[in-house]
Amino acid sequence: MSRYLVTAEQLQYHYPDGTPAVREVSFRILPGESVGIVGANGAGKSTLLLMLSGVILPDGGKLQVGDCLLTKQTVGRIRNSVGLVFQNPDDQLFMPTVYEDVAFGPLQRGDPPEVVERVVSRALEQAGATQLQQRPPYRLSSGEKRAAAIAAVLALEPEILVLDEPSAALDPLARRRLIEFLAAFNRTRIIASHDLDLVLDLCERTLVMAQGRVIADGPTELLLKDEALLAQGHLEKPLRLQGCPVCGRAG
């Protein structure tokens, strides 16, 4: 179970041209929570995840992970605690084989060879990617790349797992395997996705974003049934909460 409380207070971020991407966002995520972040393209979801994982620094407000306040001086500690799986695995996988990609982080951390071998094997097994370890990432399917990218993050043993559109480009079986894996992951999960059925499956709580702001924060099923709220975020109800076109019943 994760030990880290995540606290955001009035977080803000502007693009270099001055356009606001995230505006005065505040929330608390308790250790072990699974939280969804939903919204239309351009709502600020990915930018918020980049701040949560220490890839970029906010230009206003505060972000604290555990007892560590995110600053230029502490960004390394944040990155050690928070593992980010990028929306596009090709942005994350760059070594000749999957094994080398998964081993890269522990090696950079200075782990001895026997520890690297152990954590890489465990991460590959957790992500269902053991059979991929000697394959070049560029020859993998979208689902296999996703599994390899998750394994690379798990090898760093993060307290908090952050995923940006984890089901994008996955076939139905790969998507189901991803959901099963994430459901079994017993640390904090923060998942930004347009796949509202996945969010409904995995997240007991959801933040709805629009134009860089959090416009709602509450129980996932309650928010994803609220058609007026979803319309504000340019969203529609998850498929299984929509009425059947024949009988009118929800799934």
C-alpha positions, -999 to 999 in steps of 0.1 A, spaced: 0 0 0 13 35 -9 23 56 21 21 90 2 -6 116 4 -7 138 -27 -18 174 -21 -23 200 -48 -31 236 -38 -41 262 -65 -18 245 -91 -13 266 -123 7 261 -155 10 283 -185 25 273 -219 55 294 -231 31 317 -251 12 325 -219 -18 302 -227 -31 287 -194 -31 249 -194 -40 243 -157 -58 268 -136 -60 269 -98 -64 231 -94 -67 218 -58 -72 182 -45 -60 156 -21 -54 120 -30 -51 96 -1 -26 67 0 -39 37 -20 -67 56 -38 -75 50 -74 -85 83 -90 -96 90 -126 -91 123 -144 -114 129 -173 -121 157 -197 -120 166 -234 -88 172 -254 -71 203 -241 -87 201 -207 -53 200 -190 -52 163 -180 -18 155 -195 -2 187 -182 -15 180 -147 0 145 -149 34 159 -160 33 181 -129 23 153 -106 53 132 -118 78 161 -116 84 163 -154 74 200 -154 71 224 -125 40 245 -118 43 282 -123 18 288 -95 4 270 -64 19 240 -46 22 203 -51 33 180 -23 39 142 -24 43 127 10 65 152 30 81 165 -2 71 199 -17 78 199 -54 106 224 -62 136 225 -85 156 211 -56 133 183 -48 122 172 -82 144 141 -81 127 129 -50 93 133 -66 103 114 -96 115 85 -74 81 83 -58 59 88 -88 60 66 -119 45 80 -151 34 59 -180 33 82 -210 3 82 -234 26 70 -263 49 42 -253 72 52 -281 81 82 -260 93 59 -233 109 29 -249 143 35 -266 166 6 -258 174 -23 -282 154 -48 -261 125 -47 -237 148 -61 -209 172 -32 -214 144 -7 -213 131 -21 -180 166 -23 -166 176 12 -175 160 29 -145 174 6 -118 209 8 -135 208 46 -135 197 45 -99 229 25 -92 214 -8 -82 239 -37 -82 235 -63 -110 218 -89 -88 192 -63 -76 186 -51 -112 179 -87 -124 155 -93 -95 135 -61 -99 134 -64 -137 121 -100 -136 94 -90 -110 83 -59 -131 81 -79 -163 60 -106 -145 37 -80 -129 31 -63 -163 26 -96 -181 56 -88 -203 81 -116 -194 78 -132 -229 88 -98 -244 120 -92 -227 144 -101 -255 123 -84 -283 130 -50 -297 103 -25 -287 98 -12 -322 85 -46 -333 59 -49 -306 21 -44 -310 5 -14 -292 -6 -36 -263 28 -52 -260 45 -18 -260 21 -6 -233 30 -36 -211 67 -30 -216 63 7 -207 44 -2 -175 71 -28 -166 98 -1 -171 80 21 -146 73 -7 -121 110 -16 -121 115 17 -102 91 6 -75 70 38 -74 47 45 -46 23 62 -70 15 50 -105 3 77 -130 -10 67 -164 -20 89 -194 -46 73 -217 -34 37 -208 -60 20 -230 -53 41 -262 -49 19 -293 -54 -14 -273 -74 -42 -287 -102 -56 -264 -81 -84 -250 -51 -62 -242 -75 -36 -227 -90 -63 -204 -55 -75 -193 -46 -39 -186 -77 -34 -164 -70 -67 -145 -34 -56 -139 -44 -22 -126 -72 -36 -105 -46 -57 -87 -21 -29 -82 -23 -20 -45 -7 14 -45 -20 48 -55 -32 50 -91 -40 82 -110 -54 75 -144 -63 101 -171 -84 87 -198 -111 92 -224 -121 56 -218 -148 63 -193 -158 26 -190 -122 19 -179 -124 47 -153 -157 33 -141 -140 -1 -137 -109 11 -119 -115 44 -101 -137 49 -71 -132 87 -74 -129 109 -105 -119 145 -112 -137 161 -142 -116 188 -159 -126 215 -184 -105 244 -197 -77 237 -172 -100 236 -141 -114 208 -120 -152 213 -123 -162 183 -102 -145 158 -78 -165 129 -64 -176 93 -66 -170 80 -101 -204 64 -108 -223 94 -95 -203 119 -117 -204 97 -148 -242 95 -146 -245 133 -145 -253 142 -181 -253 180 -174 -219 178 -158 -205 156 -185 -218 180 -212 -197 208 -195 -166 187 -200 -176 177 -236 -181 141 -225 -207 114 -227 -217 87 -203 -198 55 -203 -213 30 -228 -226 7 -201 -244 36 -184 -261 46 -216 -295 32 -224 -299 3 -248 -312 16 -282 -337 -13 -282 -350 -17 -247 -338 16 -231 -321 -1 -202 -287 9 -190 -260 -18 -192 
